[in-house]
Amino acid sequence: MTDDKPHKITFLGAAQQVTGSCHLLETGGERYLLDCGMLQGEPSEQPGFTFKPASIDAVILSHAHLDHSGLLPQLVREGFGGAIYCTPGTQRLLKILLEDAAGLYLRDLEYDNLRRERAGKPLLEARYTREDVAEVLNRCEAIPYGELTRVSDQLQLTFYDAGHILGASVVELGVGPGNQRKTLVFSGDLGNPETSLMRDPTRLEKADVVLMEGTYGDRDHRGFAETVAELEQVLTEARASKGNVLIPAFAVGRTQELLFQLGHLYQQGKLDGWQVFVDSPMAKAVTEVYEDFRSTWDRDDRALLAKYKSRTLKDFLPCLSVTESVDESIQINRIKNGAIIIAGSGMCTGGRIRHHFKHRLWKANTHVVFAGFQARGTLGRMLVDGAKLIKLFGQEVYVRAQIHTIGGFSAHAGQSELLAWAGSFVNKPKFYLVHGEEKALDTLAEALWEHTRIEATVAAKGATVHF
């Protein structure tokens, strides 16, 4: 490290891939993590840390999604003892997501160990426990948007609204002491300005270094009016075939977006005869948090609910039922037609959507709507890519259902929005592209140069840069 570049960043995750967001910032003998996310769509055994968790002074968390937060309990388990800085919305959602993930993980571990014991194999130790989740939550320090916080003599922190999900933030860091301070901006996940409930991502003007996501760096989403029209068309086709609609959806963000749009269709008289089910206890809890933070929603969307005298999304969509128990979930499978079933997980890697697939994916009058990104290796990606035979719960299931991909509901910015956000920096900082598959990031780098004359580097996993 040279004296004129005393700070460094090492890209530990979400480098030429979409999940596992984690970047190590080192400055003045201090070490900070930007996110600590788990891999999704990969083998269940997560790779170990390439650093000593006890050496990390603090974690700066951009938002609550597990691909940004999911390894925090393991980090604590292995010795991390610092603060976890996040927004109030992220803090509320983090409790729901981490506790749910821990329940699933520990249940699967118990099952795996039972099989190993029967086979005479050594048992696996838990990577973390529920107590570690509780410790993560105890270590959270919530900071509102726009509030400058002094983390140490070496680091100042400000969160800005990223417009992605509730509490999601663009992270601005003042790195280094006094007049030697450099500005590092980490975009987190930038939102799609056309979607509902969230405000537009905050655009900043000055930085020395920018880490920017590029999930959809190679394309734009379909226009929002066209997206809603496409959803209406799917409902029309499903009604004509006397079928049902399955929507795998993330419990955080996507489910609330879909409920808002379906509510708008209901208020326009376009959902007559349909029953809408949110088959996810976690989505119910998350929706309640969203409603608690309604003051942070987009002003026009709040006005629309007020127009129809709706205090909650359930008021806005009266044909909605939220199923919590397993028995209630099973009852949905007895409905022959006219059901819109929203269930997790969003990439079909687990959750109740897989049970609904087992009962309906082999029926030609079933319509499956993918309204979010499907990472490589996930069941959702296999279906989007045209798989005709899949395995669920040890059984082969033939895919006769009609598969629809409606990208306009994405909570991520498309290429044009990414270019506009990057172009708002007036002093031409150094850009590093993260959180995207290789093709998307390469395409985005080319577009940044062509349209804004920003020279961007695609971050490589394990690479270190100085600034």
N, C-alpha and C positions, 0 to 999 in steps of 0.2 A: 504494500500500500504506500502510495506516495503522499508527501505532506500536503500537496495541493488538492488531493482527493481523499479526504480522511474518512469518508463514509462508504459503506458497501452494502449491496443487496445480493442475496443468494436466492435463486428461484427453486424452491423445494417441491412445489406442486402446481397443478393447473398450468403447466408449461407445455404447450402443444397438446393439451388435453383439456376437457371442460371441467372435470371434477378434481377434488383434492387441493383446493386453493390454500397455499401456504408460502409465504416469502419471509426470509430472515433479514432484518435490518440491523446492522452493527455500526455503532458510532460512539466514540469516546469511551471505549471499554464497556459499553452497555449493549444489550441484545434484545431485540423486540421481534415478535412474530406479527405479521399482517395476515390474519386468519389462521385457522388450524383445522382444515376441512378433511373429510374422509373421501376416499375414492368410491365412486358409484359405478355400477355396471362392471365391476371387477370381482375377482375372487373375494370371498367374505373375509379372508385373513388379510388385514391391512398391513402394509409394510411398516417396519419399525422406524423410529425417528433417527435421523442422521446427525442429531445433536443431543446434548444432554439437557433434558427438560428443566433441570434445576438451574441451568445457566441462563435461562430466559428471564428477563426483568419484568416484562409485561406483554400482554397480547392486545392488539388493536383489532377488533372484530368488525368487519364491514356489515354483516347481516347474519340472520339466524339460520339460513338454509344449511343443511347438514354437510354439503360439500364445501362449506366455509367454516363450520363450527363443530363438526361431528367428532373430531379427535380431541377436543378439549378435556373430556373426562380421563382419557388415557394420558394426556399431558400432565394432569394433576396427579394421577396415580403414580407416574414415574418421577415425580419430584418437583414439578412446577409450583412455585409459591407466590407468584406475583398477582397483580390486578389484571382484570379483563375489562377493557374499556369498550363500551358499546352505547347505543342510543336506548332510551326508555322502551321504545317499541320492540327493539331487538331483545332486550332483557325479558320482556313478557313472553315473547314467542319462544325464546331459548328454553325456558322451563318446559313448555309443552313438547317441543321437538326432541330435546335430549332425554326427557323421561320416557317418551314413547320409544325412542330408539334403544334405550337401555332395556326396556321390557322385552322388546323383540330379540335383541342380542342375547340376553341372559336366558331367555326361553330356548332359543336355538342352540345355545351352548349346552344347556342341560340335556337336550335331545341328542346332540352329537356325542356327549360324554357317556350317555346311556348306551349308545351303539358301540363306542370304543370299549366300554367296560365289558360288554357281551363278547366282543372280539378279542379280549385280553390285551388291548392296547393301552398305553398310558393316557391318563386323562389330561385334558387341556385346562390350563389356568385362565381365569377371566382376565381380559385386558384391563377391565375397569368394573366398578360396582355402582350400585345406586348411590352409595355414600360419596363416591367420586363426583357423580352428577350434582349432588347437593353442594359439594365443595365448589364446583364450578360456579354455581349460581350465587354462592356466598361471595365469590371473588369479583363478581360483576360490579362495575362502577358505571352507572348510567349518566350520560352527558347529552343534553338536548342539542338539536341542530343549531349551528352558528355560535356556540359557546366555546371560546378559547380556553383550553385547559393546559396547565403546565404539568407535564408528566415528570420531568426532571430538568436539570440544568441543560441537558443535551436535547430535550425533545418537548415540543409543543404540539398540541392536537386540536383539530377542529373537525367536526362532522358536518356534512351538508347532505341534503335530501337527494338520494340517487334515483327515486321514483320507481324502484324495482319491486319491492314488497314493503309492507309496513316496517318502518325502522331502518330500512336499508340506507347505507350512507356512502357518499364519496368522502374519502379520508384525506385530509390535508395535514401534513406533518412539517413542522419547522425543525430541521435537523441541525444540531450543532449549536454552539454558544454564541450569543450576541451578534455582532456584525459579521460573523463568519457563517451565520445560519443559511442553510440551503432549504428549498421547499420541495418536498416530495409529495406528489398527489397519487393516490391509489383509487382508481375508479370504483372498486368493488364491482358489482353487477349493475350496469346502467339500465334504466327502465325504458319501456316502449311508450313514448308520449301519447300514443293514440288509445292506449288501454284505459280502463276506468279506475276510479277510486284514488289512484296515486297521482301526485303532482309530477310535473316534468322534472327530469334530472337537472340539478343545479350545474350551471356552467361556470367554471373558474377561468381566470385570465392569466395568471402568472404561476410559473413553476420552473424548477430546474430539471426535475425528472418526473415523468408520468408513467405509471403502470396502468395500462388500459386493457379492459377485457375485450375480446373479439369473438364471442360465441357465434354471432351471426355476421361476422366480418365479410363474408362472401356473398351476401344477398340481403335484399330488403323483404320485409313482410308484405303480405297482401294488404291493401288498404282496408281500414277498419269497417267501412260501410260494406265493402265486398265480403269481408270476413263474416259479418253478421248475416248477410244475404246467403252466404254459403251454408251457414248453420241452419238457417230457415229451410234451405233446399234439402238438406239431410233430413230434417224433421218431416218435410213433405213426402220424401221418398219412403221414410220409415212408416209413416201413417198409411201410405198407399199399399205397402206390403204387409200391413198389420204386424209390424215388428216393434222392436225396442232399440233404444240408443244407449250405448255404453260410453262413458267418457272417463278414461283414466286421468286423474287430475291431482296435482300437488295440493296438499291440505292448506298450504300457505300461499296466498296470492291467487293462484289459478282458480281454485274453487270459488273464492269470493268474486272474482271477475265474472265467472260463468253464471253465478247466481244473480249478479247485477244485470247481466245481459238478458238472461231468461226472464227476470222480473220485468224488464222493459218490454219484452215480447208479450208477456202476460198482460201488462197494462194496455197494450195495443190490441188485445183480443186475439193474439196469434198462438196461444197455447191451449185453446179449448180442447178438452178431452185428454190432455197429457197430465201425468203425475210425475213430479220431480222428486228424486230421492238423493240425499247426501248420505251415503253409507260409510260414515267415518266419524267415530267419536272425536278423533283429533281435529278434523275439519270443523266440527261443531265448536270445540273449544277455541280454535283459532278465529272463527267467525265472530265469536263473542268478544275477543280481544280487538279485532278490527272495529267492531261497533263501539267499543270503549274509546277508541282513538279516532272517532268519526270526525273530530275537528281538524285532523290532518289530511282528510280526503280532499280530492279536487272539488273546488267550489261548485262547479256546474253539476257534478254528480250529487252533491248534497242537496242542491236546489231541486233536482229531479225527484229525489225521494220526498222532499217536503211538498212538492206539487201534488203527489198522490197520498199525502198524509201518512207516510210510512216512516216509522222510527227505526225499524230494523229491516234487514233483507228478507226476513220471513213475512213481514207486513207487505213488502213490495212484491213478493212471490207467494201468494196464498196457497198454491197447489204444491208447496214444498213440504216434504216430510224428512226429518233427520232421524236416522236409525242408529242406535247406539249398541244395542245388544246383538249377540250372534243370532238369536232366534228371530229378531226383527229383520236381520239381513237375509236369513234363509227365506223368510216369507216373500221377499221381493222376487225371488226366483220362480214363484208360482204365478206371477203376473204374466199373462200371455202376450199382451201388447199394450202400447201406450205409456211405457215407462221410460223416463230419462234417468239413468243411474250414474251418478258422479261418485267415484270411489278412488281411493289411493291403492297402490302408490302411483305417482305420476308417470314413472317409467316402467311400471308393471313388474318391478323387482320383488314385490311382496304385497301384503295388504289384501283387502277384500275384493279388489278388481279381479284378481286371479280366480277367485271362486265364481264370480259372475262370468268370466271367460269360459270356465269349465262347463257351465250350464248353457251358454248361449253362443259361443264362438263358432260352433259347428252348424249353426242355423243360418240359412241364406238371407233371412229377413232381419238379421241383427246388423246394426250399423255401429261401428266403433269409430269414435272421433278422437284423434290425437290433437291436443291443443297446446302442446309444449314440446320442448327439445327432448329427444330420445338419444341418450348417450350410447356409444358403441358397447356391445356386449349385453345390453338389456333386452328383455322380452319385447318391450315396446319398439325398440329399434328393429328387431327381427320382423315384427309384424308390419312396420312401415316399409321395410325393405322387401316385403312380399312373401314371407315364409308361409307355406301352406300346411305344414305339419309341425306342431310344437308339442312339448311335454309339460303337463301340469299335474302335480301331485302324483307323479309316477305313472301317469297315463298319457297316451298319445291322443292329441285332439286335432282333428282336421279343421282347417280354417276355411269356412264357407262365408263367413261374415264379410260385409263390405267395409273396407278400411278407408277412412277419410283423414287427411292431414290438413288442419286449418291453422296456418301459422300466424295469422294476424292477432291471435290472442296471446302471443308470447309476451312474457314480462321482460324480455331483453330487447334492447335497442337493435334495430336493423342497421345495415351498413351506412345508409344515409345519415341516420341519427348519430352513429359513431363518428362519422366524418365531421358533422357539424359540432359535436361536443369537443372533439380534438381541435378543430379550427378556432375555437373560442380563446385559446391561449395565444396571447399577443407576442410573447417573447420567445417562441419556438423552442420549447424545452426538448430534452432527449426523451423519446418515447420507447417503451418496451411493451410488447403485446403479449398478453397472458390470457388464460381462461378461454381457449378455443382450440379446435382441432387444427392440425397443421395447414390444411388447405385453406381454411377460413382465415387464419392469421396471415398466411402468405398473400392471399388476395387483398386483405385489408391493408397490409403494408404497401402493396403496389398502389392501391387507391389513395392512401394518404399522401403518397408522393405525387401522384398525378393531379389530385384535386387541391391539395393544400401545401405542397412542397415540404411536408413533414417527413423526415427520414426516420423510419421506425425500425426497430430490431425485434424479431420474433424471439422471445425468451426461450432458452433451452434449459431443460430440467438439470439442476445441479450447477448451472453457470453462475458466476459471480461477476458483478459489475461495480465499479467505483464511481463516486461522484463527489 
